[in-house]
């Protein structure tokens, strides 16, 4: 059937197939006088341009990995963390070794992805990664070590927990005390595909934990604030006190809430999820 004999709906379906890449056929459609066809072509062009931008971004985010591959490294691990700033919950770190031919268009800083896309991407990463690990550092560990040291320790444990030994690390804004060559990258989750993959795994794992915590303690709205100091969260602390096993006692305003409760002779909530 000739292109001019296709209905607009059939043209739309044809453009959605792989054969739309045929330059000859696209040129033929450009000469179609129907406004509906021209509208579909403009939409199609925007789709192609967006796809090409994703490919370009993907290639750019592999720059550090390919520089290391060219130096002879084979198992490059990306390491990142999620949850350094919240008042409650763990800090979660992840380490991921991706195969050389790994491609996941759109993978970027996990905070910029929708929840649905993060979860979908996380499943793909887990399935295709050569190795990955996810480590939780509890609120108690954070209070004991401080957030920087707790994060660093969890990152190092994530590297050690990989089933495949990494020969070079790409780390998001941290220098680890491990006997493995490493490169620290500021805002690495937006610059390295391996770090972006680890960021995605860490965020999905932490968000899932906080959503489970919300089911038992809905008064803090953890499913929405993920432990950060939002208005609803702070109101929950003021009204119900803190969760000793989940709130970071060394963080303001949690420490202030503890001080006030002691002065008033009331104690924090003595329950926990685990």
N, C-alpha and C positions, 0 to 999 in steps of 0.2 A: 504494500500500500504506500502511495506517495504521501509525503509529509503534509502537503496541502489538503489531503483527504482526511487527515486525522481531526477528530474533535479536539477542543481545547483541553478537555479532561484527559484524553489519550496523549496529547502532547505533554501534559504535566506528568503523567505516569512514565512516559518515555524518558523525560529529562531526569527522573529519579533513578533510572537504571544506569548501569555502567557504560552503556553505549552512548550516553550523552557526551562523552569525551570526543566523539567524532567531529572534527573541525568542519568537514564537508557538510554534514547534516546540520550542524549549528548555523553555518553560513546560510543554508537554505531556509532555515526558520527565521533568520533575520530579515528575509525578504517577504515574510508572511505579513500581510496587511492587517490582520486581526489584532485589535488592541489587547485582547486577552492573552494572545500568544506573546506579544511584546512585553507584557507585564510579567509573564512567566520567565522570559529570557532575562529580564533585569533581576528578578529574584534569584534565578539560577546563577547569574554572574556574581551576585553578592555572596552566595553560598560557596562558590569556587574561590573567591578572594579570601573568605574567612577560613576555608580549609587550607589554603596556601599559607596564610599567616600562622596557623597552628603548626604546620610542617616546619616553617622557618623558626618558630619559637622552640620547637622540639629539638631541632638541630643546634640551635644556639645554646640550649641547656645541656647539650652533650659535649660542649667545648672542653671542659675540664677533664671529663672522662676520656675523651679521645686523645688529649695531650698525654695523659698517663698511659693509655694503651700503647701509644707510640714509643713510650719510654720502656716498655716491656712489662708493665703491670697487667695482671690478668683479673684479679678479684678485688675490685674497687668497691668499698662499702661507703654508703652515705649514712650519716648519723644526724639526727635532729631530736628536738624535744618539744613537748607541748605542755603548758600549764605552769609556767614559772610565776605568773602574776596573781592567780586566784587566791582567795582567802581560805578555800577549802578544797579537799581532794588531793590526789597525788600529782606529782609531776611525772609524765610518761615519756620515755625515750624509746627510739627504735633505730635499728641498724638494718640496712638492706644492701644486698649484693645483686645487682641486676645483670642479666645476660647482655652480651655486646649488641645483639640485634633487637633488644627490647624497644618497643614503640607503644606509647600510650598518649595519643594526641590530646592536648588540653591539660595534662598533668602539670601543675604549677604549685605555688604556695597553697597549702591546704586550706588556709583561712579564706582564700578567695574562691574556693569551690563550694557549690551547694552541698548540703548534707547528703542528698541522694547521689550526687556525682562522687563525693568522697567515698561513700560506702561501696559504690560500684567499682571505683578505681582500686580501693583497698583489696577487694576480692581478687581482682585481676593481678595486682602486685604480688599477693600471697601465692597465687597459683603459678606465676611465671618467674618469680625471683629464684635465683640460685640458692639463696639463703636469706632468712630474715629473723629478727628477734625483737621482742617488745618487753620493756622492763618498767615496772612501777616503783616509784620511790614515795613512801607514805608521808603523811603530814608529820608523823613523829620523827621520821628520819630528816625531814626538812628542818624541823625545829632543832634537832640535835646538831646537825652539820651546818646549817644555813642553806638557803636555796641554791646558791652557786655550787657549793661543794656537793650537795645532794644530787643536783643535775649532772655534774661532772662524773660522780661515782656511778650513777645509773647509766650514763652513756658508755663508760668503760665496761660496765657489766654487759651492756647490750652487744658490744664488740666481742667480748669473751664468750658470749652465748651463741654466736653464730655457728652453725654446723659446718660451714666452710670457712677456712682461715683467710681473712682479708690480707692483702699485701700492700694496700694503701687505703687511707681513710680520707673522705671528704666530710668535714665537720662544720656544722652551722655555728659560727662565731664562738668556738671553744677550742682550747688546746688540751688534749687528753694525755694523761700520764701512762702511755702504753708504748711498747717497743715495736711500733709499726709506723712507717712513714705516713705523714698526714698533712693535709692542707686545710687551714681554717678559712672559711668564706663568710664574710659579713652578708646577711640576707641570702644565705646559701640556698634556702628553699625556693627562691625565685631565680637562681642562677645555675643550679645543678640538678639534673633529673634524678640522680641517686638520692640527694638530700630531700628533694620534693617527695619522692616515694616514701622515705622514712617519716617525713612530716605527716603524710597522709595516714600511714599506719598508726602513728602515735595519736593523732587527733581522733580518729575513729575509735580507737581503744579507750581513750580518756572520756570522750563524749558518752560512749556506751556505759562506762562505769558511773558517770555522774547521773545518767538517766535512770540507772538501777537504784542509785542512792536516793533519787527523788521519789521513787515509788514507796520507799519506806519513810522518808521524811519530806513530804510535800510542802511543809511550811516554809522551806528555804528556797523553793522554786529552782532547784539545781538543774532541772531539765531545760530551763531557759537561760540561766546565768552561768552554768557550768562551774560554779564556785566563785565567780568574780563578784566584786563588791557592788552589785546593783542595789537600787533602792529597796526592792522587795527582799533581797537577801539580807541587807542590813536591818530591815524591819523584823525579819524572822529571827535574827540574832538577838535583837533588843527584847523581843517578846518571849522567845523560847530558850534563850541561852545558846550555848555552842554544843557541837558534837565533839567530845574529847578526842575521838579517834580520827576525825575528819577535818576539823578546823585547825588551821596553822596558828598555834598559840603565840608564835614569835612575830606574827604579822599584825599590824594595826589594820582595822580597829578591833580585831579579835582579842588582843592582849588587854585593851582598854575595857572590853566587855567582861573579861575575867576579873580585872581589878575592881570594877564596880560591883559585880556579883558578890565578891568577897566582902566588900564594905557593907553591902546590904544584907549579908548573911544568907544569900541564896546561892545555890550551886549550879553549874552547867548541866545540860541534859546528859544523863549517864547511860546513853545507849549508843550502839554503833551497828553498822550493817553487817560486819564480818566478825 
